[in-house]
């Protein structure tokens, strides 16, 4: 076995990325405190050709040195937009026939492995604050909630880890 060199990975250029068919997923980050979490979600979004990221509430925006540390340039490829109010973003996406799901632990949440994709639809995923999670008002506006099963003593995962897990799972189910 030999580790591949960067030039062998056939990565897209920024222009190629922008022209590529995107995975029909939009990510909404609401009140994310950690700049490293934000950057990590950008990097994951780049890896899976995510359509767009909405940064809401106190979530910081590029350009930002600390976001750049983990995004490694993904803020230049992934489309993003800042909107103060997450509720208005959810309402807007719903008018565009995008199915919005909160990633949260709530009554009657669907476990990620049981979540079924309709390949003819576009999805938006709401990730909330590192301590408080997704705002209850936002949850009520969503079509539903998706929960990542957890078996240990902790009751949550880091937001960037959660985003990576959920995006990977949905990406596999979409397989466009």
TORDREN-836806 format. One record per atom (N, C-alpha, C, O, CB): residue in three letters; x, y, z. Coordinates in pm, whole numbers, padded with zeros to 5 digits, always signed. Each point is the difference from the previous one (the first is absolute). Glycine has a CB too. Example, Ala and Ser with C-alpha at 12.3 -4.5 7.8 and 13.67 -1.06 7.14 Angstrom:
<pts>
ALA+01319-00569+00780/ALA-00089+00119+00000/ALA+00090+00120+00000/ALA+00104-00002+00066/ALA-00293-00115+00059/SER+00154+00222-00197/SER+00082+00119+00006/SER-00077+00109+00073/SER+00051+00111+00017/SER+00067-00174-00232/
</pts>
This chain:
<pts>
UNK+00083-00118+00000/UNK-00083+00118+00000/UNK+00088+00125+00000/UNK+00105+00004+00064/UNK-00288-00130+00057/UNK+00137+00227-00195/UNK+00072+00125-00009/UNK-00098+00114+00016/UNK-00104+00004-00065/UNK+00279-00107-00084/UNK-00141+00196+00236/UNK-00083+00119+00020/UNK+00001+00082-00129/UNK+00105+00021-00061/UNK-00055-00019+00310/UNK-00168+00044-00290/UNK-00010+00081-00121/UNK+00049+00142+00027/UNK-00020+00055+00108/UNK-00174-00194-00185/UNK+00257+00196-00023/UNK+00042+00139+00008/UNK-00118+00088-00040/UNK-00090-00044-00071/UNK+00332-00017+00019/UNK-00242+00185+00098/UNK-00110+00092-00028/UNK-00031+00010-00148/UNK-00118+00004-00038/UNK+00181+00124+00239/UNK+00038-00125-00285/UNK-00023+00014-00145/UNK-00071-00122-00059/UNK-00058+00009-00108/UNK+00261+00135+00095/UNK-00199-00257+00082/UNK-00066-00121-00047/UNK-00147-00007+00041/UNK-00072-00088-00047/UNK+00291-00026+00058/UNK-00264+00203+00075/UNK-00136-00007+00054/UNK-00105+00058-00094/UNK-00120-00016+00024/UNK+00220+00030+00201/UNK-00057+00053-00331/UNK-00090+00057-00099/UNK-00108+00088+00064/UNK-00119-00015-00029/UNK+00161-00184-00116/UNK+00001+00289+00230/UNK-00092+00092+00067/UNK-00050+00104-00099/UNK+00068+00035-00096/UNK+00051-00071+00314/UNK-00239+00084-00192/UNK-00058+00104-00083/UNK+00068+00134+00028/UNK+00045+00026+00111/UNK-00265-00149-00114/UNK+00226+00205-00098/UNK+00042+00138+00020/UNK-00120+00075+00061/UNK-00111-00053+00003/UNK+00280+00046-00199/UNK-00146+00129+00242/UNK-00109+00080+00055/UNK-00107+00020-00107/UNK-00119-00011+00029/UNK+00278+00128+00128/UNK-00118-00087-00280/UNK-00098+00019-00109/UNK-00075-00129-00030/UNK-00122+00003-00020/UNK+00267+00176-00076/UNK-00075-00293+00092/UNK-00065-00128-00023/UNK-00102-00030+00110/UNK-00109-00049-00027/UNK+00315-00035-00092/UNK-00168+00114+00243/UNK-00091-00022+00112/UNK-00127+00081-00018/UNK-00110-00051+00017/UNK+00306+00005+00134/UNK-00179+00172-00184/UNK-00116+00088-00013/UNK-00093-00042-00114/UNK-00120+00025+00005/UNK+00259+00161+00087/UNK-00083-00250-00194/UNK-00080-00045-00114/UNK-00058-00141+00019/UNK-00090-00040-00073/UNK+00232+00183-00072/UNK-00091-00217+00241/UNK-00040-00140+00020/UNK-00144-00011+00048/UNK-00052+00089+00067/UNK+00288-00147-00016/UNK-00299-00054-00085/UNK-00133-00030+00053/UNK+00013-00019+00150/UNK+00085-00075+00047/UNK-00160-00034-00266/UNK-00010+00176+00293/UNK+00009-00003+00146/UNK-00091-00107+00059/UNK-00103-00037-00058/UNK+00158+00281+00057/UNK-00016-00292+00116/UNK-00083-00089+00077/UNK-00118+00083+00051/UNK+00020+00110+00050/UNK+00178-00260+00018/UNK-00322+00100-00081/UNK-00117+00082+00035/UNK-00022+00012+00151/UNK-00103-00038+00054/UNK+00001-00033-00269/UNK+00203+00126+00280/UNK-00005+00022+00145/UNK+00046+00142+00029/UNK+00100+00048-00054/UNK-00057-00295+00101/UNK-00118+00313+00040/UNK+00034+00132+00051/UNK+00022-00016+00150/UNK-00075-00072+00066/UNK-00059+00196-00247/UNK+00237-00059+00234/UNK+00027-00007+00143/UNK-00031+00136+00063/UNK+00035+00105-00054/UNK+00143-00282+00019/UNK-00243+00172+00150/UNK-00030+00121+00076/UNK+00071-00012+00134/UNK-00026-00092+00077/UNK-00202+00125-00192/UNK+00318+00060+00142/UNK+00070+00005+00129/UNK-00058+00115+00080/UNK+00007+00115-00041/UNK+00206-00214-00058/UNK-00272+00067+00214/UNK-00065+00103+00080/UNK+00070+00016+00135/UNK+00009-00095+00078/UNK-00227+00047-00192/UNK+00265+00167+00139/UNK+00064+00035+00128/UNK+00118-00090+00036/UNK+00015-00042+00115/UNK-00236+00125-00040/UNK+00305-00112-00174/UNK+00120-00081+00024/UNK+00109+00093+00054/UNK+00035+00099-00063/UNK-00097-00264-00123/UNK+00115+00130+00303/UNK+00099+00086+00067/UNK+00142-00025-00051/UNK+00078+00093-00014/UNK-00224-00091+00216/UNK+00179-00126-00229/UNK+00137-00037-00032/UNK+00034+00028-00147/UNK-00064-00054-00091/UNK+00054-00120+00269/UNK+00109+00256-00199/UNK+00045+00030-00135/UNK+00059-00124-00066/UNK-00007-00015-00122/UNK+00052+00253+00189/UNK+00013-00325+00012/UNK+00056-00124-00055/UNK-00111-00093-00047/UNK+00015-00067-00103/UNK+00184+00089+00255/UNK-00310-00027-00080/UNK-00115-00079-00044/UNK-00053+00053-00133/UNK-00032-00078-00090/UNK-00027+00027+00328/UNK+00050+00181-00250/UNK-00049+00061-00124/UNK+00092-00037-00115/UNK-00046-00042-00106/UNK-00056+00234+00235/UNK+00231-00177-00109/UNK+00096-00035-00104/UNK-00006-00146-00038/UNK+00012-00035-00118/UNK+00133+00216+00200/UNK-00162-00267+00016/UNK-00009-00142-00026/UNK-00124-00035-00083/UNK+00007-00085-00089/UNK+00116+00043+00304/UNK-00234+00107-00187/UNK-00122-00025-00079/UNK+00021+00048-00144/UNK-00047-00065-00093/UNK-00097+00089+00301/UNK+00213+00086-00226/UNK+00033+00045-00137/UNK+00082-00107-00072/UNK-00026-00031-00116/UNK+00021+00272+00191/UNK+00103-00296-00006/UNK+00088-00100-00062/UNK-00077-00126-00036/UNK+00019-00056-00108/UNK+00174+00148+00238/UNK-00280-00138-00041/UNK-00086-00116-00029/UNK-00092+00031-00117/UNK-00021-00085-00087/UNK+00030+00015+00329/UNK-00063+00190-00245/UNK-00090+00041-00108/UNK+00072+00001-00134/UNK-00059-00037-00102/UNK-00073+00174+00264/UNK+00257-00096-00163/UNK+00079-00004-00121/UNK+00021-00144-00045/UNK-00015-00031-00118/UNK+00130+00245+00184/UNK-00082-00302+00027/UNK+00029-00139-00032/UNK-00118-00069-00067/UNK+00019-00087-00085/UNK+00138+00081+00278/UNK-00280+00043-00154/UNK-00118-00067-00052/UNK-00085+00087-00092/UNK-00118-00029-00023/UNK+00119-00106+00229/UNK+00059+00242-00259/UNK-00067+00088-00097/UNK-00135+00050+00049/UNK-00098+00000-00075/UNK+00215-00123-00106/UNK-00122+00165+00306/UNK-00123+00053+00058/UNK-00037+00130-00071/UNK+00087+00081-00032/UNK-00035-00190+00256/UNK-00180+00128-00246/UNK-00047+00113-00078/UNK+00026+00136+00064/UNK+00047+00093-00066/UNK-00220-00243-00022/UNK+00144+00161+00220/UNK+00014+00131+00064/UNK-00002-00016+00151/UNK-00055-00096+00054/UNK-00055+00207-00250/UNK+00171-00015+00264/UNK-00005+00008+00146/UNK-00061+00135+00037/UNK+00040+00104-00052/UNK+00163-00256+00080/UNK-00300+00149+00063/UNK-00054+00122+00060/UNK+00061+00014+00139/UNK-00003-00094+00080/UNK-00216+00078-00213/UNK+00274+00130+00160/UNK+00057+00031+00131/UNK-00096+00096+00069/UNK-00027+00109-00051/UNK+00269-00142-00032/UNK-00293-00007+00198/UNK-00106+00077+00066/UNK+00037+00036+00143/UNK+00084-00064+00063/UNK-00252-00049-00208/UNK+00100+00218+00195/UNK+00017+00040+00139/UNK+00142+00046+00029/UNK+00054+00084-00072/UNK-00232-00245+00135/UNK+00238+00106+00043/UNK+00136+00041+00040/UNK+00109-00071-00079/UNK+00119+00024+00023/UNK-00209+00021+00205/UNK+00052-00132-00320/UNK+00099-00073-00080/UNK+00087+00099-00077/UNK-00051+00085-00074/UNK-00106-00283+00054/UNK+00287+00187+00036/UNK+00094+00089-00069/UNK+00004-00031-00149/UNK-00040-00108-00044/UNK+00178+00127+00253/UNK-00090+00078-00286/UNK+00006-00015-00145/UNK+00142+00020-00050/UNK+00081+00066+00065/UNK-00318+00014-00084/UNK+00268-00139-00097/UNK+00127+00030-00066/UNK-00003+00144-00050/UNK-00108+00056-00014/UNK+00138-00299-00054/UNK+00082+00305+00041/UNK+00134-00053+00027/UNK+00034+00011+00149/UNK-00029+00100+00066/UNK+00101-00035-00299/UNK-00013-00169+00282/UNK+00037-00005+00140/UNK+00118-00097+00015/UNK-00008-00115-00046/UNK-00231+00168+00121/UNK+00345-00008-00013/UNK+00123-00079+00013/UNK-00027-00135+00068/UNK+00054-00102-00042/UNK+00077+00314+00053/UNK-00213-00212+00094/UNK-00026-00123+00074/UNK-00087-00097-00080/UNK+00020-00122+00008/UNK+00001+00251+00206/UNK-00117-00079-00289/UNK-00080-00087-00087/UNK+00091-00059-00108/UNK-00009-00119-00030/UNK-00199+00257+00073/UNK+00294-00055-00099/UNK+00090-00044-00107/UNK+00091-00115+00044/UNK+00033-00087-00080/UNK-00040+00319-00013/UNK+00048-00232+00221/UNK+00089-00105+00051/UNK-00054-00139-00025/UNK+00075-00091-00035/UNK+00003+00249+00209/UNK-00208-00176-00157/UNK-00057-00133-00021/UNK-00068-00014-00136/UNK-00010-00111-00052/UNK-00021+00094+00297/UNK-00015+00126-00303/UNK-00067-00007-00131/UNK+00101-00026-00112/UNK-00035-00060-00101/UNK-00142+00216+00186/UNK+00300-00110-00067/UNK+00106-00018-00099/UNK-00043+00038-00142/UNK+00028-00073-00095/UNK+00062-00108+00238/UNK-00157+00294-00156/UNK-00038+00050-00132/UNK-00143-00034-00042/UNK-00046+00049-00103/UNK+00282-00068+00043/UNK-00305-00063+00137/UNK-00136-00039-00038/UNK-00098+00117+00003/UNK-00107-00008-00060/UNK+00155-00219+00149/UNK-00013+00335-00020/UNK-00088+00118-00001/UNK+00001+00067-00137/UNK-00086+00083-00030/UNK+00128-00049+00275/UNK+00056-00069-00328/UNK+00008+00054-00136/UNK-00077-00086-00101/UNK-00030+00046-00110/UNK+00252+00051+00168/UNK-00254-00221-00020/UNK-00069-00089-00094/UNK-00148-00016+00034/UNK-00084+00006-00089/UNK+00299-00126+00055/UNK-00247+00099+00159/UNK-00138-00026+00041/UNK-00076+00132+00009/UNK+00044+00095+00064/UNK+00028-00302+00063/UNK-00188+00211-00192/UNK-00084+00119+00007/UNK-00052+00016+00143/UNK-00038-00098+00064/UNK-00029+00074-00308/UNK+00065+00147+00293/UNK-00050+00025+00134/UNK-00067+00137+00004/UNK+00022+00086-00085/UNK+00159-00232+00186/UNK-00264+00160+00002/UNK-00073+00125+00018/UNK-00026+00018+00150/UNK-00032-00096+00070/UNK-00076+00080-00302/UNK+00122+00139+00279/UNK-00034+00029+00139/UNK-00142+00056+00006/UNK-00036+00089-00077/UNK+00279-00046+00134/UNK-00322-00096+00035/UNK-00132+00052+00031/UNK-00014+00000+00152/UNK+00023-00103+00064/UNK-00124+00020-00285/UNK+00064+00193+00278/UNK-00011+00012+00145/UNK-00100-00100+00059/UNK+00029-00064+00101/UNK+00028+00306-00122/UNK-00173-00256-00042/UNK-00110-00077+00057/UNK-00016-00137-00066/UNK-00036-00010-00117/UNK-00077+00225+00171/UNK+00142-00319+00022/UNK-00013-00137-00052/UNK-00143-00032-00039/UNK-00022-00075-00096/UNK+00213+00007+00239/UNK-00288+00123-00072/UNK-00140-00030-00029/UNK-00039+00048-00140/UNK-00073-00069-00071/UNK+00021+00085+00316/UNK+00100+00100-00283/UNK-00032+00051-00134/UNK+00071-00083-00108/UNK-00054-00016-00110/UNK+00023+00247+00205/UNK+00148-00282-00066/UNK+00070-00087-00096/UNK-00080-00129-00020/UNK-00021-00043-00113/UNK+00245+00139+00183/UNK-00269-00156+00039/UNK-00079-00122-00011/UNK-00128+00025-00081/UNK-00034-00078-00088/UNK+00126-00002+00310/UNK-00161+00189-00191/UNK-00123+00034-00074/UNK+00029+00019-00149/UNK-00075-00048-00085/UNK-00018+00156+00292/UNK+00201-00037-00237/UNK+00038+00025-00140/UNK+00026-00131-00073/UNK-00048-00020-00111/UNK+00147+00240+00177/UNK-00023-00310-00004/UNK+00033-00127-00064/UNK-00124-00086-00021/UNK-00013-00070-00100/UNK+00240+00079+00204/UNK-00318-00004-00009/UNK-00125-00076-00015/UNK-00080+00050-00120/UNK-00063-00080-00069/UNK+00059+00040+00318/UNK+00005+00172-00275/UNK-00072+00053-00117/UNK+00065-00045-00130/UNK-00063+00004-00106/UNK-00007+00195+00242/UNK+00196-00241-00128/UNK+00071-00052-00117/UNK-00012-00152-00010/UNK+00074-00064-00075/UNK+00086+00255+00091/UNK-00253-00249+00060/UNK-00024-00145+00003/UNK+00121-00081+00046/UNK+00020-00114-00044/UNK-00183+00148-00139/UNK+00242+00025+00270/UNK+00112-00071+00062/UNK-00049-00055+00133/UNK-00059+00072+00080/UNK+00233+00077-00194/UNK-00149-00277+00136/UNK-00042-00062+00126/UNK+00105+00029+00106/UNK+00117-00034-00015/UNK-00242-00148-00108/UNK+00082+00245+00231/UNK+00091+00045+00105/UNK-00012-00093+00121/UNK-00109-00023+00051/UNK+00092+00263-00131/UNK+00132-00292+00123/UNK+00005-00089+00116/UNK+00102+00054+00100/UNK+00110+00041-00036/UNK-00175-00239-00106/UNK+00026+00197+00268/UNK+00093+00034+00108/UNK+00077-00126+00038/UNK-00056-00110+00000/UNK-00096+00297+00086/UNK+00278-00170-00055/UNK+00081-00111+00052/UNK+00002+00019+00151/UNK+00074+00083+00053/UNK+00071-00104-00266/UNK-00229-00058+00280/UNK-00021+00024+00142/UNK-00064-00122+00066/UNK-00057-00086-00067/UNK+00033+00332+00022/UNK+00034-00251+00175/UNK-00063-00106+00078/UNK-00134+00054+00052/UNK-00004+00082+00091/UNK+00231-00183-00024/UNK-00334+00052-00126/UNK-00135+00043+00039/UNK-00093-00120+00000/UNK+00034-00107-00051/UNK+00006+00338-00043/UNK-00157-00212+00151/UNK-00102-00104-00007/UNK-00031-00032-00146/UNK-00012+00090-00083/UNK-00086-00015+00304/UNK+00087-00202-00250/UNK-00038-00048-00134/UNK+00100+00033-00110/UNK-00036+00002-00118/UNK-00196+00021+00192/UNK+00357+00003-00038/UNK+00103+00021-00103/UNK+00021-00131-00075/UNK-00019-00109+00055/UNK+00132+00291+00084/UNK-00073-00171-00264/UNK+00034-00117-00080/UNK+00150-00023+00016/UNK+00080+00092-00018/UNK-00269-00050-00150/UNK+00226-00164+00203/UNK+00143-00031+00008/UNK+00061+00008-00139/UNK-00062-00041-00098/UNK+00025-00107+00301/UNK+00156+00199-00211/UNK+00068+00025-00127/UNK-00003-00123-00091/UNK-00029+00013-00119/UNK+00175+00152+00235/UNK-00117-00281-00063/UNK+00005-00120-00084/UNK-00137-00037-00057/UNK-00007-00076-00097/UNK+00200-00004+00233/UNK-00301+00132-00078/UNK-00136-00028-00049/UNK-00055+00112-00088/UNK-00108-00014-00058/UNK+00070-00121+00264/UNK+00110+00244-00216/UNK-00047+00114-00079/UNK+00007-00035-00148/UNK+00105-00038-00051/UNK-00028+00201+00229/UNK-00191-00151-00246/UNK-00007-00034-00142/UNK+00003+00125-00086/UNK-00064+00101+00031/UNK-00066-00308+00026/UNK+00204+00198-00164/UNK+00019+00111-00093/UNK-00093-00016-00121/UNK-00017-00111-00052/UNK+00257+00135+00127/UNK-00298+00086-00117/UNK-00068+00005-00128/UNK+00097+00070-00095/UNK+00029+00118+00016/UNK-00267-00113+00088/UNK+00288-00078-00202/UNK+00104+00055-00089/UNK-00050+00115-00087/UNK+00079+00065-00068/UNK+00024-00290+00066/UNK-00232+00251+00004/UNK-00056+00111-00077/UNK-00012+00127+00083/UNK-00050+00102-00048/UNK-00073-00266-00091/UNK+00167+00158+00264/UNK-00014+00115+00090/UNK+00135+00055+00042/UNK+00103-00067-00010/UNK-00320-00025+00091/UNK+00213+00215-00035/UNK+00117+00065+00056/UNK-00023+00012+00150/UNK-00113+00019+00045/UNK+00161+00110-00261/UNK+00060-00140+00293/UNK-00009+00000+00145/UNK+00084+00111+00061/UNK+00105+00037-00052/UNK-00144-00282+00047/UNK-00010+00299+00115/UNK+00076+00095+00081/UNK+00012-00060+00139/UNK-00096-00057+00053/UNK+00016+00260-00189/UNK+00197-00190+00194/UNK+00031-00056+00132/UNK+00037+00112+00095/UNK+00092+00078-00028/UNK-00015-00294-00076/UNK-00148+00225+00216/UNK+00025+00105+00099/UNK+00085-00058+00113/UNK-00039-00097+00065/UNK-00179+00213-00123/UNK+00333-00055+00080/UNK+00089-00035+00111/UNK+00003+00119+00096/UNK+00018+00114-00043/UNK+00124-00271-00103/UNK-00159+00130+00275/UNK-00012+00107+00097/UNK+00122+00018+00088/UNK+00103-00066-00017/UNK-00341+00024+00014/UNK+00223+00132+00096/UNK+00103+00040+00094/UNK+00063-00119+00072/UNK-00068-00099+00030/UNK-00054+00314-00001/UNK+00252-00204-00004/UNK+00075-00109+00063/UNK-00053-00040+00138/UNK+00013-00116+00039/UNK+00185+00196-00165/UNK-00256+00013+00199/UNK-00050-00030+00134/UNK-00151-00024-00001/UNK-00048-00096+00060/UNK+00233+00234+00038/UNK-00259-00053-00166/UNK-00146-00003+00007/UNK-00068-00072-00115/UNK-00121-00025+00005/UNK+00138+00236+00116/UNK+00057-00246-00225/UNK-00059-00071-00113/UNK-00085+00090-00088/UNK+00018+00122-00001/UNK-00018-00327+00139/UNK-00091+00143-00211/UNK-00086+00073-00092/UNK-00113+00065+00081/UNK-00063-00064+00083/UNK+00118-00095-00275/UNK-00079+00284+00166/UNK-00104+00080+00063/UNK-00137-00069-00018/UNK-00031-00047-00109/UNK+00165+00259+00068/UNK-00214-00217+00147/UNK-00132-00066-00004/UNK-00091+00060-00107/UNK-00074-00072-00066/UNK+00097+00022+00310/UNK-00018+00182-00262/UNK-00083+00063-00103/UNK+00042-00048-00139/UNK-00085-00021-00087/UNK+00054+00224+00235/UNK+00160-00221-00169/UNK+00049-00053-00128/UNK-00045-00144-00020/UNK-00042-00038-00109/UNK+00242+00191+00121/UNK-00193-00232+00095/UNK-00044-00140-00009/UNK-00145-00007-00045/UNK-00036-00082-00085/UNK+00198+00018+00266/UNK-00246+00149-00125/UNK-00143+00000-00034/UNK-00026+00034-00146/UNK-00099-00045-00057/UNK+00051+00109+00291/UNK+00137+00014-00296/UNK-00016+00036-00141/UNK+00048-00110-00095/UNK-00035-00001-00118/UNK+00061+00239+00184/UNK+00053-00329-00014/UNK+00058-00104-00085/UNK-00102-00109-00033/UNK-00096-00022+00074/UNK+00319+00069+00027/UNK-00199-00115-00212/UNK-00085-00113-00038/UNK+00015-00114+00100/UNK-00095-00074+00025/UNK+00116+00138-00267/UNK+00100-00077+00299/UNK+00026-00106+00096/UNK+00138+00016+00060/UNK+00069+00098-00024/UNK-00221-00251-00101/UNK+00189+00054+00203/UNK+00132+00001+00063/UNK+00069-00134-00025/UNK-00064-00105-00010/UNK-00015+00268+00187/UNK+00209-00155-00188/UNK+00084-00118-00018/UNK+00092-00006+00121/UNK+00060+00099+00040/UNK-00069-00087-00296/UNK+00019-00131+00313/UNK+00086-00020+00116/UNK+00110-00101-00032/UNK-00026-00104-00062/UNK-00166+00157+00216/UNK+00312-00020-00113/UNK+00112-00094-00013/UNK-00001-00087+00125/UNK+00014+00051+00111/UNK+00126+00113-00252/UNK-00156-00295+00126/UNK-00001-00087+00118/UNK+00133+00007+00074/UNK+00107+00004-00062/UNK-00271-00156-00053/UNK+00157+00155+00247/UNK+00121+00005+00083/UNK-00018-00097+00116/UNK-00108-00007+00060/UNK+00153+00249-00124/UNK+00058-00315+00095/UNK-00011-00106+00100/UNK+00081+00024+00126/UNK-00013-00075+00097/UNK-00028-00078-00284/UNK+00124+00255+00188/UNK+00088+00025+00114/UNK-00063+00084+00109/UNK-00122+00012+00008/UNK+00310-00030-00164/UNK-00104+00076+00238/UNK-00047+00080+00113/UNK-00028+00145-00039/UNK-00074+00069+00070/UNK+00202-00218+00081/UNK-00071+00195-00258/UNK-00022+00138-00044/UNK-00128+00006-00082/UNK-00041-00099-00062/UNK+00290+00145+00061/UNK-00312+00069+00000/UNK-00128+00015-00066/UNK+00008+00081-00128/UNK-00103+00036-00058/UNK-00004-00054+00279/UNK+00227+00048-00265/UNK+00012+00077-00123/UNK+00137-00024-00063/UNK+00093-00048+00064/UNK-00252+00221+00026/UNK+00166-00136-00217/UNK+00126-00002-00075/UNK+00037+00143-00035/UNK-00085+00089-00002/UNK+00035-00320-00091/UNK+00177+00253+00065/UNK+00043+00130-00049/UNK-00077+00031-00128/UNK-00025-00090-00080/UNK+00256+00062+00183/UNK-00267+00153-00123/UNK-00082+00037-00116/UNK+00069-00034-00132/UNK-00066-00043-00095/UNK-00034+00227+00231/UNK+00231-00166-00143/UNK+00068-00033-00126/UNK+00001-00151-00024/UNK-00005-00044-00115/UNK+00147+00249+00140/UNK-00134-00283+00081/UNK-00007-00146-00013/UNK-00141-00040-00044/UNK-00016-00082-00090/UNK+00195+00053+00269/UNK-00280+00088-00114/UNK-00139-00029-00038/UNK-00024+00032-00148/UNK-00061-00079-00072/UNK-00012+00127+00308/UNK+00121+00066-00280/UNK-00018+00039-00140/UNK+00066-00101-00092/UNK-00058-00040-00101/UNK+00049+00282+00167/UNK+00130-00283-00033/UNK+00070-00098-00082/UNK-00076-00132-00010/UNK-00012-00057-00108/UNK+00226+00165+00173/UNK-00263-00156+00047/UNK-00073-00127+00003/UNK-00128+00009-00083/UNK-00027-00086-00084/UNK+00121+00037+00312/UNK-00173+00154-00206/UNK-00129+00013-00068/UNK+00021+00024-00150/UNK-00069-00062-00082/UNK-00035+00153+00293/UNK+00196-00004-00247/UNK+00023+00028-00142/UNK+00048-00127-00071/UNK-00047-00030-00110/UNK+00103+00270+00164/UNK+00035-00314+00006/UNK+00049-00123-00061/UNK-00114-00099-00020/UNK-00012-00061-00106/UNK+00237+00097+00213/UNK-00308-00052-00006/UNK-00111-00095-00009/UNK-00096+00040-00112/UNK-00036-00083-00083/UNK+00057+00034+00328/UNK-00063+00174-00247/UNK-00093+00045-00105/UNK+00064-00006-00138/UNK-00066-00037-00097/UNK-00045+00185+00264/UNK+00238-00112-00176/UNK+00072-00008-00127/UNK-00004-00143-00055/UNK-00023-00021-00119/UNK+00174+00210+00192/UNK-00128-00287+00015/UNK-00005-00141-00042/UNK-00139-00040-00047/UNK-00014-00079-00094/UNK+00197+00029+00256/UNK-00285+00102-00097/UNK-00137-00035-00036/UNK-00045+00068-00130/UNK-00082-00054-00074/UNK+00031+00023+00318/UNK+00104+00149-00270/UNK-00038+00075-00121/UNK+00066-00060-00122/UNK-00067-00028-00099/UNK+00038+00236+00234/UNK+00158-00228-00129/UNK+00079-00057-00111/UNK-00051+00044-00136/UNK-00045-00081-00081/UNK+00094-00115+00224/UNK-00040+00325-00167/UNK-00049+00054-00128/UNK+00093-00033-00114/UNK-00027+00038-00114/UNK-00084+00144+00237/
</pts>
